[in-house]
Amino acid sequence: MARTSKSTPLLISLSVLLALRTSYAGGIAIYWGQNGNEGTLTETCNTGKYSHVNIAYLDKFGNGQTPEINLAGHCNPASNGCASVSTGIRDCQSRGIKVMLSLGGAVGSYSLSSSADAQNVANYLWNNFLGGQSSSRPLGDAVLDGIDFDIVVGSNQYWNDLARALSGFSQRGRKVYLTAAPQCPFPDRLLGTALNTGLFDYVWVQYFNNPPCQYNTTSGNINNLLNSWNQYWTTSSINSKIFLGLAASSQAAGSGFIPADVLTSQILPVIKRSSKYGGVMLWSKYYDDQSGYSSAIKSSV
């Protein structure tokens, strides 16, 4: 008995140490589509760096508008010039990479006027980008894995209805993944209600251009970021894998850029302790090409 009692504290200490050292592996999500100089979708996925690609953006939809996709310098959807993107989508998927269509963005004309409007938009997305059928599929006949909500402007109304409507299509046999890119102040003023549906698979929280919760580039202080991650996002009721959303270079954002060495030595070792940790999201492929950021962090993510 004496021997057992002496070993008990040691066993407890080892358990505590193992708990503290638990670390979860993640992937890198990337936004592609807003710069014609960032390479094709096939080239993006062939780098082997990314686990998820968000095609940005469908930036006009809802409220009775005819939806429009904007892929900057990549192709012209008005002349059906983006249908060839299907080849890239399938190439990425063949490598196990999930490909989403991102809705919204910082510049666009989008809103939802009612629950019925949300259902109409969901039907359009299903038929034109997901598992449905349409004669006017802007990205060709490839079936995307899901829809990303990058809602930056407008109202917070009816995004939860859109999420429910899109999720309902999963019952038709192929899962429709839902992802979102909220700002780090919690709860997100536009997507908070939608995220509370519990329907989102991956959430890439934007920790740039958000001074209250981002890395302080002047002082090097990481506390606001870590407090936001630990006290709000990963302890919330949001049932998703959470990604740390970052600018891939100092030119990619107005503020909040984290040097790769700071990320890998000070931040990732802490945030990877959460079972909700999913990885890192980068804006964007173009800026990542310029900086080599993903290459510098990939082994630590």
N, C-alpha and C positions, 0 to 999 in steps of 0.2 A: 504493500500500500504506500509506504514511504517513497519508494522509487517512482510509483505512478504520480504521486502528488508533486514531486519535483519536476517531472517532465511536462506537466500540464501547462505551466506558464510558457514554456518553450514552444509548445504546439500552438498556443494562442498567438504568440509573437510571430511565428512563421505564417500563420493564417493572415494576420494583419499585414505583414510585409507583402505577401502574395497579392492581397487585395489592392494594396497601394500601387503595386507594380503592374497590375492588369492594364494591358494596352490593346486597343482594337485597331485592326488594319482598315484602310480605306482606299478609295479611288479618287480620281481627278475628273471633275465635270468641266466642260468647256463650252463657251458660247461661240458659235460660228455663224457667219452670214452677213456681217455688217462692214466688211472690208474686202474688196475684190482682190487685194494683194495678199490674202492669208492662205492661199492654196485651195484646192478642191476639198470636198468632203472626204473623198477616198484618200487623198494625201494626208488629211488630218487624222484619220483613223489608222492609217498605216504607220504613223509614228510610234504606235504602241504605248502612248502616254496616257490616253484618256479612257475612262470607263463609261462616260455619258457625254453625249453631244446634244446641245440645244440649238436648233436651227432658228435664227432670229431674223425677222419677226413677221408674224401676222399682226400688222399694226393698224388695220382698219377693219372694224366689225361691230356688230350690235346696233341697236336703235334704228333698225331699218336700213342700214347702210349695206352696200354690196361689199363683201369682204375683199381685202387686198393684202397680198404678201409683198414684203420689201426685202430683197436680199442684196441691197446696195449694188456694188459693181459686179456681182457674180453672174447675174442673168436678168432678163427682162420678162416678167410674168405676163405682161400685156400681150406679148407675141407668142405665148406658150413656150418661152425660152428656158423656163426652169424645170421642165419635165425631165430633163436629163439628170437632175439631182437624184432621181430614183436609183440610178446606178450607184451613187455614193452611199445612199441610205442602205441599200442591200449589202454593199461591201462592208460597211461598219457593222451591221447586224451579224454578218457572217463571222466577225471577229468577237462576237459576244458583247458588243457595245450597244447600249440602248440609245435610240435617237428620238428626240422629242421635237415637236413644233412649239416654239415659244410665242405666247400671246403678249402683246402690249409693247413695252419699251418706253423710253423716256420721251420719245417724239412719236405721236400717232393720234389717230382719231378713233377711240374705242370707248364703249360704255355698254351697259346693259340696262334696259328701261323697265324690265319686269321679269317675273319668273318664266313667263311664256317666251320672252325674248331670249332668255338664257337657254331654254330648250331648243329654240330655233338655231342658235349659234352652235349648240352641241350637235344637233342634227347635221349642220353644215360641216363641222369638223369631222364627224364620223364618216360622212359620205365622200369628203374630198381629201382627207389625209389619213384616215384610219381604216377600219375594216369594211366600210360601206362602199357604195358604187356611185360614180358620177361621171359624166362625159367631160367634165372640166377640172380634173384634178391638177392643181397648179404644180405639184412636184412629181407628177407622173403616177404610175400605178403601184409604187412601193407602199407598203403599209407601215406607218410610223408606230413606234412603241407607245407613245402617249403625248400628253399635252403639258406644257410648262406655263405657269402663270407668272409673268413678270409685269405685274400691274403697278405702275408708278404714278399715273395721273388719274384724276376723276374721282368717282364715288366708290364707297365700299359695298354698294348694294348689288345683290344677286350673284356675286361670285360663288357663294356657297351653293346656290341653285345650279350654276353651271358645273361645279364639281360633282354634284350628285347626279346630274344628267349624264355627264361623261362616264362616271363610274358605272352607271347602269348598263352601258354598252358592254361592259366586261362579261355580263351574263350571256352574251352571244357566242362565247367560246374562247376569245382571245383577250387577255387582260389588257385594259387601258391604264397605263401608268399615269399618275398625276404627280407633278412636281411644281415647286413654287420658289420664288426668289424674293422673300420679304426683306424689308430693311431691319437692321438689328435692334432699333428701339422696340421694346416689347410691351403690348402686342402690336403687331403691324397695323397701322391705321386703315389700310385698304384690304388686306388679306386676312386679318385676324379671325373674322367670322368664318371664312372659308376653311381656314386651317383647323378650326375647332370641329369641323365635320369628322375629322379623323380619317379622311379618305386619301390623303397625300402620302405617297411612298417615299419621296425624297424632298427635303427642304434645304435649299442653299441660301443661308442667311447672309445678306450683304453687309460685310464689315468694312465698307469704304464709303466715303462721302456721308458719313454718319458720325460726327464728332462725339456725341454722348457715349458711344459704345465701341469706338474703333481704337486702333493703335495710335498712340500719340507720337507722331513723327518728330516732334521737336524735342520732347523729353525722353522718348523711348519707353514711356510708361505703358505697360500691358494690362494694368489692373482693370480698367473699364471694360476691355474686351473679355477678359476672363470672367469678370463678375456677370456680364451679360450672358455669356455661354453657360456658366455653371448655375446661376441663380434663376435664370429665366428660360432660355430655350431648351436646355436638356433636362430640366426638371418640370417642364410644363406637361400638360395632358396631351400635347400633340404627339400622335403615334406615328412618327416618321423617323427615317434616318436623317440626321442633321449634318449638313456640310458647312464648312467655314468658307464663306464667299469672299474672295479677295480680288484686288486689281493685280493683273499680271505684270505691271510695270508702273513706275511713278507717273508715266504719261497717260495711263489708262483711267486715272481717277483724279478728282480735284484734291482729295485728301485721303489719308488712311493707308497708304501703301506700306506693306511690311517687308523689309529686306529678307531675303531667303534665309540668311543665317539666323536672324532673330526668330523667324517662324519655326525653323527646325530645332533650335536649341532651347527656346524659352516657351513657345506657345503649344506646338504640337504635343510635346510630352505630357502636358497638362490636360488638354482637351480630349486626347485619345483615351483617357481613363473612363469616359462615359460610354455606356453600352449603346447610346443613340448616335455615337460618332459614325459618320458615313464617309468622310473625306474632306476634300477641298474643292471648291468651285472657283474657276478663274474667268475673269473678263479681260480679254477675250483671246481667241486664237491668234488674231493679228498681233496683239501686244505680247503674247507668249512667244511668238516667233521672234520678235525683236529682242526680248530680254533673256530667253532661255529659262524662264522661271520654273516651268514644270519639270524640266530636266534637273534643276538644282534641288527640288524638293521631293521628287517622286519616291526615292528610296526611304524617305522619312514619313510619307503619308500613310 
